[in-house]
């Protein structure tokens, strides 16, 4: 794995969604680098289901280390575009397509407005900011047992967000790194 991961296809897939019929989606990426295949979700972000080669994922810096709901799909989309990757949606299913099973998981999500500030105004961290990584290998599975990131999830303020309000989450007026209070969780 460590010697050939750059040629491997990584599949990122929401756990609450899957193709209704076997064979509906071919997850393999093209042999040439520079492509991301996006299969399901919204076209303005890169979530739901997508595949990417390991070398291309490295170019993006990976997902941000966000702990709340709602911004990692936007950030990885932005990072792919910035890295010059082509997002291929030739085999794409919109979020409402009944060929994809999507479990209902309620109307509320736990989000952090601090992470919104990081996404909008700062530079979110990524795979290069993961440290103290511990793992075990069991046959072909790599089991991550612990890790740390540049952001401590305990330093973020979280609140419930009702997704019926829409997918445009507004940045609190006047918020910046200097104005943010740290150290409160679930207040």
C-alpha positions as CSV (number, residue, x, y, z in Angstrom):
1,X,0.0,0.0,0.0
2,X,2.5,2.8,0.9
3,X,4.5,2.0,-2.2
4,X,1.6,2.2,-4.7
5,X,-1.2,4.2,-3.2
6,X,-0.7,7.0,-5.7
7,X,-2.0,4.7,-8.5
8,X,-4.9,3.5,-6.4
9,X,-8.5,4.7,-6.8
10,X,-9.8,6.2,-3.6
11,X,-13.6,6.2,-3.2
12,X,-15.3,8.7,-0.9
13,X,-18.9,7.7,-0.3
14,X,-21.5,9.0,2.2
15,X,-22.4,6.1,4.5
16,X,-26.1,6.8,4.2
17,X,-26.3,6.6,0.4
18,X,-25.7,3.8,-2.0
19,X,-26.6,2.8,-5.6
20,X,-30.0,1.0,-5.7
21,X,-28.7,-1.6,-8.3
22,X,-25.3,-3.3,-8.4
23,X,-23.2,-2.1,-11.3
24,X,-24.9,1.3,-11.6
25,X,-21.6,3.1,-10.8
26,X,-18.1,2.3,-12.1
27,X,-15.9,3.8,-9.4
28,X,-12.6,3.4,-11.2
29,X,-10.7,6.5,-12.3
30,X,-9.2,6.9,-15.7
31,X,-5.6,5.6,-16.0
32,X,-4.4,9.2,-16.7
33,X,-4.0,11.4,-13.7
34,X,-5.9,14.7,-13.3
35,X,-9.5,13.5,-13.0
36,X,-12.1,13.2,-10.2
37,X,-15.2,11.2,-11.0
38,X,-18.3,12.7,-9.2
39,X,-21.2,10.3,-9.1
40,X,-23.9,11.7,-6.8
41,X,-24.7,14.8,-4.8
42,X,-24.8,18.5,-5.8
43,X,-22.8,20.0,-8.7
44,X,-21.6,23.0,-6.6
45,X,-19.6,20.8,-4.2
46,X,-17.9,17.5,-4.2
47,X,-19.8,15.2,-1.9
48,X,-22.0,12.2,-1.9
49,X,-20.0,9.8,-4.0
50,X,-16.7,10.5,-5.8
51,X,-13.5,8.7,-6.8
52,X,-10.0,10.1,-7.2
53,X,-6.5,8.7,-7.7
54,X,-4.2,8.8,-4.7
55,X,-1.7,11.1,-6.5
56,X,-4.4,13.5,-7.3
57,X,-5.8,13.4,-3.8
58,X,-2.3,14.3,-2.5
59,X,-2.3,17.3,-4.9
60,X,-5.4,18.7,-3.2
61,X,-4.1,18.5,0.4
62,X,-7.0,16.3,1.2
63,X,-10.1,17.1,3.2
64,X,-10.1,19.8,5.8
65,X,-10.1,18.6,9.3
66,X,-13.6,19.8,10.1
67,X,-15.6,18.3,12.9
68,X,-19.1,19.8,12.2
69,X,-21.5,19.3,9.3
70,X,-21.5,21.0,6.0
71,X,-18.3,22.4,4.6
72,X,-15.9,19.5,3.8
73,X,-17.6,18.9,0.5
74,X,-17.2,22.5,-0.5
75,X,-13.6,22.6,0.6
76,X,-12.5,19.5,-1.3
77,X,-14.3,20.8,-4.4
78,X,-12.4,24.1,-4.2
79,X,-9.1,22.2,-3.6
80,X,-9.6,20.0,-6.7
81,X,-10.3,23.0,-8.9
82,X,-7.3,24.8,-7.4
83,X,-5.1,21.7,-8.1
84,X,-6.2,21.8,-11.8
85,X,-8.2,18.6,-11.6
86,X,-11.1,17.9,-14.0
87,X,-14.3,17.0,-12.2
88,X,-16.1,14.4,-14.5
89,X,-19.8,14.2,-14.0
90,X,-20.7,12.2,-17.1
91,X,-22.2,9.5,-14.8
92,X,-23.8,11.8,-12.2
93,X,-27.0,11.3,-10.2
94,X,-28.7,14.4,-8.6
95,X,-29.4,14.2,-4.9
96,X,-33.1,13.5,-5.6
97,X,-32.5,10.6,-8.0
98,X,-34.3,7.5,-6.9
99,X,-31.6,5.2,-8.4
100,X,-29.6,6.1,-5.3
101,X,-30.8,5.0,-1.9
102,X,-30.4,7.8,0.7
103,X,-31.4,7.2,4.3
104,X,-33.2,9.9,6.1
105,X,-31.2,11.2,9.0
106,X,-33.3,14.0,10.3
107,X,-33.5,17.7,9.7
108,X,-30.9,18.9,12.1
109,X,-27.1,18.9,11.8
110,X,-24.4,19.8,14.3
111,X,-22.3,22.6,12.8
112,X,-19.6,25.0,13.9
113,X,-19.7,28.6,12.8
114,X,-16.0,28.8,13.6
115,X,-15.4,26.3,10.8
116,X,-17.4,28.5,8.5
117,X,-15.1,31.3,9.3
118,X,-12.1,29.1,8.7
119,X,-13.5,28.0,5.3
120,X,-14.5,31.5,4.2
121,X,-11.7,33.6,5.5
122,X,-8.7,31.4,6.4
123,X,-6.9,28.4,5.0
124,X,-8.4,25.1,6.4
125,X,-5.9,22.5,7.3
126,X,-5.7,19.1,5.6
127,X,-3.8,15.8,5.5
128,X,-0.5,17.6,6.2
129,X,-1.9,18.7,9.6
130,X,-2.7,15.2,10.9
131,X,-0.1,14.0,13.5
132,X,0.2,11.4,16.3
133,X,-1.3,8.9,13.9
134,X,-1.6,5.4,15.2
135,X,-2.9,2.4,13.3
136,X,-3.0,-1.4,13.0
137,X,-3.1,-3.5,9.9
138,X,-5.5,-6.4,9.7
139,X,-5.2,-8.3,6.4
140,X,-5.9,-5.6,3.8
141,X,-7.6,-3.2,6.3
142,X,-5.7,-0.2,7.9
143,X,-7.5,0.5,11.2
144,X,-6.8,4.1,12.4
145,X,-6.9,4.0,16.2
146,X,-6.0,7.6,17.1
147,X,-4.8,10.9,15.6
148,X,-4.5,14.6,16.3
149,X,-5.1,17.6,13.9
150,X,-4.3,21.2,13.9
151,X,-7.8,22.0,15.3
152,X,-9.0,20.7,18.6
153,X,-12.7,19.8,18.2
154,X,-13.2,20.8,21.9
155,X,-12.2,24.4,21.0
156,X,-15.1,24.9,18.7
157,X,-18.6,26.2,19.4
158,X,-21.3,23.9,17.9
159,X,-24.9,24.5,17.3
160,X,-27.8,22.7,15.7
161,X,-28.7,23.8,12.1
162,X,-32.0,23.0,10.5
163,X,-31.3,22.0,6.9
164,X,-34.8,23.1,5.9
165,X,-33.4,26.7,6.1
166,X,-31.4,25.9,3.0
167,X,-27.8,25.1,2.2
168,X,-26.4,28.6,2.4
169,X,-25.0,29.1,5.9
170,X,-24.3,32.7,6.6
171,X,-21.1,33.9,8.2
172,X,-21.7,35.7,11.5
173,X,-21.2,39.4,11.0
174,X,-17.8,40.6,12.3
175,X,-16.3,37.1,12.8
176,X,-12.7,36.6,12.3
177,X,-9.9,34.6,13.9
178,X,-9.2,37.4,16.4
179,X,-12.8,37.8,17.4
180,X,-13.5,34.1,18.0
181,X,-13.9,32.8,21.6
182,X,-12.3,29.5,22.1
183,X,-12.9,26.7,24.6
184,X,-16.7,26.4,24.6
185,X,-18.4,23.3,23.3
186,X,-22.2,22.6,23.1
187,X,-23.1,25.8,24.9
